[in-house]
């Protein structure tokens, strides 16, 4: 189990996520690839939601789950 985040880190991550969603600069631009361009915004929205709801980042986005033998 992971430790809960500090409130200041949580606020900064949510703020950076909202700035990314508002800014015109994207990893995958919506103008060039319309439906695929929304995927990166959806991942950021999911991460913000998970952070606010569970007070931690969704590590499943970053690491594979290890299967026990």
N, C-alpha and C positions, 0 to 999 in steps of 0.2 A: 504494500500500500504506500502511496506517496504522501508526502507531507502537504498540508494546505499551503496555499500561496500567501505571501504577505499582501495586505491590502494595497500597498503602493505599487507592487509589481502587477497586481491584477488590474488596477486602474490604468497603468501604462500600456499593458497588453491590449486592453479593450480600446483605449484611445488610438493606438497604432492600427488596430484592426479597422476601426471606423474611418480613420484617415485613408487607409488603403482602399476601402470601399468607395469613398467619395472621390478620391483622386482620379484623374484621367489616365494615369500610368498603371498598366496592368501587366502581369506576366503573359497572359493570353488576351490580346485586345478583342473587344466585342465587335468592333467594326470589321475586322478581317475574318474572324471565325465566330459567327454569331452565337451558336448554341454552345460550342466548346468554350467560348470566352466567359460564359457565366459559371463554368465549373470552378474556377479559382475563387470567384466571389462567393460561391456556395460553400467552399471549404473554409474560407475565412469566417463566414457567418456561422457555420457549424462550430468552429473552434471558439468563437465568442460566446455562443449559446452554452456550450459545454463548460466553459470557464465560469460563466455567471451562475450556471445551475449547480455544478458539482465542485466548484472552487479549485479546479485543477484543469490542466490541458488534456485533451484527448490523445493520449500517447499512442493509440492505435493508428494514428495518422503517421507516426514517425518510426515506430518499431513493429516488427512482426511478433506475434504471440508465440511463445515457445511451447511446444508440445512436450509433455513429460512422457518418457518411454513406458 
